[in-house]
Amino acid sequence: MPDLHLPSPSRRTLLRGIGGAAVLGAGIPLLSACGGSGTAADPKTVTLGSNGSDAVPKKAYAEIYAAFKKQSGITVDVNTKDHNTFQEQINAYLQGTPDDVFNWFAGYRMQFFAAKGLATPLDDVWEKIGGNFPEAMKKLSKGADGKYYFVPLDTYPWAVFYRRSVFQKHGYTVPTKWDDFVALCKQMKKDGLVPIAFGDKDAWPALGTFDQLNFRANGYDFHVDLMAGKASWTDAKVRKAFDLWAEILPYHQDGAVGRTWQDAAQSMLSGKAGMYLLGSFVGQQATDKTIADDLDFFPFPEISPEFGQDTVEAPTDGFMMSKSPKNHAGAVKLLEFLGTPEAEAIYLKADSSVVAASSTADTSSYTALQKKAYDMISGAKSLTQFMDRDSRPDFTSTVMQPALQKFIRDPKGIDSILTSVERQKKTIFASS
């Protein structure tokens, strides 16, 4: 489901290009810029490399660019590639003759290319659009050098989803602290429910569970350092996060490694499971309006009073400018437009599975669930991006996904798992 910006099941063999390690697949058309390297710059045209190949985002982006042309007179020449192909070849693309502007992701993936000098700082753009975004979104859009490199467009939160009628029937209250959460799991089990729906067949959902436990127990800064390869996976803080997970693992749905996230979602939506930790796209599985209207969520509970519930996992998509755009002035104008509530409103009209990144966006057409998601994200002190965006994708796909599945099968083997993860991390992060 690439339009929802999810880690694809096939990414174990993809995305290594972000570290320069991939050999481009034979027979796959190379990702290259519109017009080629010999084309002179046209002041009335901005070229844009897009990963929005699915129907919904492709249509939404086209409507944004049409509105921009009407306002500025500048045409956006869109170079759309398959979502996974775009990500697989992004490193070679940016080192070649890329388009002026390109779709990409906030967080570490953005910072990686900024640090390699493959993106243009956007501080001038942010002077115009800064008032449209909350502080957490500004922090998310900066490189390690403190400069802006990213203009966010849309986002969605990870949270614990449940049906209000199930909670009302059993007299459950929403837990805000860890002990209350564990107590609720125990009570649900007594009441004959599966406390926590869980499906990790595609290996990425468990990444989100670890993220929540890690930044709730150890804070945003440690989470960022761990994802960037700066902190050790054998650190006692990491072991603490896994000990907490082991405490609630018995309340997770059995057989998770053989179950898809969609099937796990149906367990919660049908009332067989009490809760489900996932992104807000889980609502797409609620095709019955009565059930959809009954759906609600709460932030993952506080583990440490020092960090509370300040951090929200909110994968965010947007745009960057390549290192040497042919039409720099036009690219700046486009990015300034993309950072407006108007552009976000156009996109959200076509794609209701996400919410606006801007804190000044028009939310009048939002569903109750969208409004709650928007409030949670805009009120966060810090935003994370999901493990495969906050870290090197080759590390998360080849090391962390199988490691977490091994933990789920045998939590008692965690020490040897973490020793292995740390050893592999050092090798991967030492490569370019």
N, C-alpha and C positions, 0 to 999 in steps of 0.2 A: 504494500500500500504506500508507494513512494510519495503520493501527493500529501500524505500525512506526515512526511518527513521521518518515517520510522526506519530503524536499522533493518535492512533487508536480510532474509535468511541466507542469501547467497553471498553476503559480504565477507565471508571467511576467505574467499578467493579474490575479493575486490578491494578497492580502496588502499591497496598498498602503495599506490602511486603517490599518495600524500607524503610518503617518506622517500620517494624517488626510487623505490625498490622494485616496482612492478615493470614487467615487460608488457607492452601494450598488446592486447589480444589480437591474434591473427584474424584477419577478415573483418575486424571492427573498424568502421570508418574513423579516421583520426579526427579528434575534436580540434577545429581550427576556427579562426575568426572569419566573420563575414567579409567578403570582398578580397581577402588575401593581402599579403604584405606589400604588394606593389600599388595598391589603390591610394590615391591622394585623399586627404581629409576633406570631407564635405561639412561645412559649418552648420548645415541644416539637417545633418544625419548623425545620430549616435548609434553605434553598434552595441548589441547586448547579447552575451552568451547565457542561454537559459537552460536550466534543468527541469523546467516545468512542462514536461512532455505529456503528462496525463491530461485528460480532457478538461477537468474542472480548473486546475491552476492555469492551464494554457489559455483558456477563454478569459479568465479573470485578469491575467496579465495583459492580454491584448486590449481589454477595455481600459485598463490604466494607461497604456501607451497611447491609445486613441485620445483620451482626455488630455494627456500631456501635449500631444501635437496640436490639439485645438487651442490650448492655452499659450503654447510657446512657438508654434510653427516648426518645431523640430520633429522629424520622423525618427522613430526607434526601429532600427533594422535588427530584427530578432533572429538569433541563430540558436534554434532549439534542438537539443540532443536528448536521447533517452536518459532518464534520471541516473541510473547506475553507471552508464557509459561516461556521462559527464563527470561523475565522482571518481571513476577509475582513472580517467585521463587528465584530471585537473592540473596535476603538477607539470606535465609536459606542455599542456595548453598554455599555462601562465608563463612558462619559460620561452615560449615561442612568440607568436604574434597574436595575442589574445584580443578579444573585443574590448571596447572602451569600458564597459560595465559588465558585471556578471553576477548571477544568482549564487549565493553561498550561505553558510551557516555562522551564527555567532559563536563566541567562545574560543576554545583552543584551536579549532580548525581555521578560524579567521586569523588568530594570532600566529599560527604556524607560517602562513604565507606572508603576513606582515613582517615577521622577523627575517624572512628570507629575501626581503626587498622586492617581492612580487606584487605588491599592492601600493596604491597611492594614499597617503594620509588624507583624511576628510575633515580636518578641523574647520576649514572654511565653510563646508556644508553644515556642520553642527552649530556654527554661529547663528545660522538661520533657523535650524529645526530643533535646537536643543530644548526650547520651551515646550515641545510637544511630547517629551518623554520623561518618565520617572527616573530617579537616580540609579536604581538597580539596572534599568535598561541602558543607561549611559555607560555604566561600568562594564556591562556586557559587550559594548561596542568598541572598546578600546584595546589596543595592542599592549604588549608588555612595556613599550616605551611611553605609555600614557597618552598617545595620540589616537584619535578616532580613525577607524578603518572600515566601519560597517554602518549601514543604515537598516534598522530592523523594520519589518513590515507586519508579520503575523507571528503568533505564538500560541501555546496551549499548555496547561499545567498537568503535572502528575499529582494524584491525590488518592485518597481512599474512598471508593465509590460504594454506595449502598442504596437500598430501596427504603424510602421513608415508612411505607406501610409495614415492612418487616420489623423495623425498629419500634414502631408504635404498637404493633401486635404483642411484642415481647417486653415492652417497657424499657428498651435499651436507651441509654443516653450517649451522645457523641463523646468519645474520649479525647481529652486534650493532653494527658500525661501518659507516659509509658506504662506505669503500673495499672492505670485504668484500662488501657488498651489490652493488656495481658488478661486482666480480670474479665473483660468483655469477651475475649476469645474463649476463655474457660466456660463462661455462661452459655455462649452460643453452642458449644460442643455438648453441654448438658441438655440443651433444648433441642438437640437433634439436627442442628445445622452444621454445615462445613463453615468454620469461622472465616477463613480467608481463601477465596478462589485463587487458583494459581495454574498457569499453563506456560511452560518454558520449552516447548518442542522446538521453537525457532531460535532458542538460546539468547535472545535479547531481553525478554521481560525481566529476568533476574538481575540484569545490570541496574535496572531502575530501583529494585528493592535494596540492593547494596548502597546505591547513592543515598537513599533516604536515611538508612541506618548510619551511614558514615557522617553525613553533614549534621544530622541531629545529635549524634554522640560526640563528634570531634570538631564541628564547626566548618564554616565555608572555607576558610583559609587552608586548613589541613586538607580538605577535599580537593581544592585546586592544586595544591602541591603534590598530592598523591597521583592525581590524574596526569600531571605534567611530568611525572617521573622523578620528581625532586625528593619526595618522601619515600620511605621504605615500606614494602608490603609486609615485612616482618616486624614492623613497629607495633608496640603493645596497643596502640590506638586502633589499628586495623583489627587486631585480634579481638578487641572489645566489641567492635561492630559485628563480627562474626559470632561472638558469644551471645549477643543480643538476638541475632538472627536464629541461632540454634535454640534459643528459649521459645521462640514463636513458631519454629518450623513444624512442630507436631500439630499445629493448628492450621497449617496450610493443606490444601487439597492434595491427596495422595496421587502418585503417578504423574507429577507435574511435567517431567521431562518428555512424556509421551503425549501431552495435551497441548493443543494450540491455544493462543490467547482468546480466540473467538469462542471456543468451547468453554473456556473458563468463564468468560463473560456471561454466557448463557446460564451457567450455574448460579451466578449472582442475580441475573435478571429474572430467572424463574423462581427465585426465592429459596433455592436449595442451599446457597451459600450466603453468608451474612454480609461479607465485605470483599472488595477487590481493589488492590493497589495497581493503578495503571494510568495512562494518559486519558485526557477527556474524550479522545476518539472512541472510547468504549461505548459512548452513547449512540454511536452509529449502529450498534448491534441491537438497539431497542427499537425494532420496527413497529411495534404496537404502541400507539400514542399514549394509551393509558399507562403503560409501563414506563415510557419515556418521561412522562410528566411526573412519575413517582420517583425518578432517579435523583439522587443527591450525592454530595461528597463532603469530606472534611480533610484538612491538611494532616499529613502524617504527624502523630503526636510528639510532644516534647520529650526528649530523653535527658538532656542536660539543661538545667535552668540558665546556664551561661549562654547557650545558643538558642534556646526556646524553639519557636517555629519561624524564625526570621528568614530562613532560606526556602525558596520554592524552585523545584525543578521545572523549567519552562523552556523546552526546545524552541528556538527562535530562528526564523528564516528572514532573509533580506538580501542586501546587495553590497557589492564592493566595486572599487575602481581598479583597473589593472595598472601595472607599473608605468606605462608610457602611452596613455590614451591618445589616439589621433585627434579627437575632438574633446580636449580637456574642458573647455568652457561649456560645451553642450552636455557633457557628462555630469558636470557640477549641477547644471540646471535640472537635469533628470533626477539626480539623487536628492536634490532639494524638494522636488515634487513628490518623490517616493516617500519622503519623511513627513508628509502632510496627512491630516485626518481625512482629507478628500480622497487621496489615493487608497488609504486603508478601507474607507467606506465602499469604494468600488470593488475592491478585492473581496471583502467580507459578504457583499451582496451575492457573490457567486459561490463562496465557500464558507458555509456556516459551521464547519467542523473546528475552526480556529477562532481566536479573538485578536483584536488589534494590539500591536505593541505600544502604540501611543496612549498617553494618559488623557489626551484631549479628543479622542475619537468619539464619534456619535454612537452611543450604545443603545439608542431607543428601539432598534429592531432586534436586539439580542433576546434570546430565550432566557428564562430564569437561570438556567445552568451556565449559559455564556456570561451573564452578568456576574455571577458568583466567581467564575473562573477569572474574569477580567479584574475584579476587585482583589482577588487573592494575589495575582501577579503584580498589579500596579502598587499594591501595598507591601510587597516584599522588600526586605533590606538587601538581600542578595539573590541572584538568579543563577541556577546552574543549567547545563545544557544536555543532560543525559550522557552516560559514560562514553559512548562511542563518538560524541562530539567534544567532550571535555578532555579527551585523551587521544592518543594516536589510534586511528581506526584499525591499523594492522595489529596493534597490541590488544585491543579489546576483542577483536574477532578471533585471532589465533591463540590468545592466551587466556583472557578473562572469561569468555563465553564457555569454553570447555572446563575451566577451573571451577566456575560457579555451579555448573551442572554436576561436577564431581562432588562438590560440597553438599548439594541438595541430596544426592544419593547417600553420602556418608559424611555427615558433619563432624564426626570424631577424627577424621583425617585432615583437619584444617591446617595443622602445623606444617605438614609436608607439602600441602597444596600451596601455602603462602611462601614457603622456601623456594618452591619451583617457580612461582609467579615472579618473585623478586629476581631470581637468576635470569629468567627470560626477559624481564623488563630491562635489565641492564644492557643486554645484548641489543634489543630493539631500539632503545632510546640512544644508544651510542652510534647508531647508523644515521646517515644524513637525512 
